[in-house]
Amino acid sequence: RPTIAVYGSLTVTGTNRVSTTTQIGTNNITLISYNLTAAGEAMTVSEIELQLNGTSISSADIQSITLYNSTDPSTTTYNGSQTPLKVNSSAPTALSGLEYNLSGFSLSVPAGPTGQTILVVINVSSSATGGHTINATIMSNANIVTVGGASGQNIAETVTTQLSSTSTIFGTLAVMGTSRVASTTAMGSTNVTIISFNFTATGEQMNITSLNITFNGTQT
């Protein structure tokens, strides 16, 4: 009689976690979470290849990308309590997007409805460019390595809703004021400089359309 290998299955379901905009220099941005659910047997996941896509996105925009394991299924954005599985701060391969190979870890997914939750978390570089956009995805089950815990079989995962929403990176504007006025000013004086402001834009050009100036003081 022929021998038939019986093995389980792994379902990977993504849920978007990123907002529509992300400021340059921001750390611990959760792009997407994935719920891993095993049926028939426990599974061991050892590699996930993530792709970051977006308008004009480049490795200069991303300081690092980290895969975290959240043991609490209700905690689906990074808060410091999660366990890091793998961090990749080196330059990614660039095909149609930025591809990061996160491997060398061992995540055990028990059989049953609870499963495991993993978070895709990035640090946005302080030298990122405003106007670039970003999203994250696992392209297909060819980008995950899973082995059945009991069967030892390589598992072809079922991957659904694996793409996050798109977030637009925006810059910052620093305003530095310097007092220019003397301690006394004669009545009737004209062209008295009170204060000067220096505006410094980072990440993108800024267009300033108005300033609201408030004068304070005392009277007798």
Rosetta blueprint (number, residue, H / E / L):
1 R L
2 P L
3 T L
4 I L
5 A L
6 V L
7 Y L
8 G L
9 S E
10 L E
11 T E
12 V E
13 T E
14 G E
15 T E
16 N E
17 R L
18 V L
19 S L
20 T L
21 T E
22 T E
23 Q E
24 I L
25 G L
26 T L
27 N L
28 N L
29 I E
30 T E
31 L E
32 I E
33 S E
34 Y E
35 N E
36 L E
37 T E
38 A E
39 A E
40 G L
41 E L
42 A L
43 M E
44 T E
45 V E
46 S E
47 E E
48 I E
49 E E
50 L E
51 Q E
52 L E
53 N E
54 G L
55 T L
56 S L
57 I L
58 S L
59 S H
60 A H
61 D H
62 I E
63 Q E
64 S E
65 I E
66 T E
67 L E
68 Y E
69 N E
70 S E
71 T L
72 D L
73 P L
74 S L
75 T L
76 T L
77 T L
78 Y L
79 N L
80 G L
81 S L
82 Q L
83 T E
84 P E
85 L E
86 K E
87 V E
88 N E
89 S L
90 S L
91 A L
92 P L
93 T E
94 A E
95 L L
96 S L
97 G L
98 L E
99 E E
100 Y E
101 N E
102 L E
103 S E
104 G E
105 F E
106 S E
107 L E
108 S E
109 V E
110 P L
111 A E
112 G L
113 P L
114 T L
115 G L
116 Q E
117 T E
118 I E
119 L E
120 V E
121 V E
122 I E
123 N E
124 V E
125 S L
126 S L
127 S L
128 A L
129 T L
130 G L
131 G L
132 H L
133 T E
134 I E
135 N E
136 A E
137 T E
138 I L
139 M L
140 S L
141 N H
142 A H
143 N H
144 I E
145 V E
146 T E
147 V E
148 G E
149 G L
150 A L
151 S L
152 G L
153 Q L
154 N E
155 I L
156 A L
157 E L
158 T E
159 V E
160 T E
161 T L
162 Q L
163 L E
164 S L
165 S L
166 T L
167 S E
168 T E
169 I E
170 F E
171 G L
172 T E
173 L E
174 A E
175 V E
176 M E
177 G E
178 T E
179 S E
180 R L
181 V L
182 A L
183 S L
184 T L
185 T L
186 A L
187 M L
188 G L
189 S L
190 T L
191 N L
192 V L
193 T L
194 I L
195 I E
196 S E
197 F E
198 N E
199 F E
200 T E
201 A E
202 T E
203 G L
204 E L
205 Q L
206 M L
207 N L
208 I L
209 T L
210 S L
211 L L
212 N L
213 I L
214 T L
215 F L
216 N L
217 G L
218 T L
219 Q L
220 T L
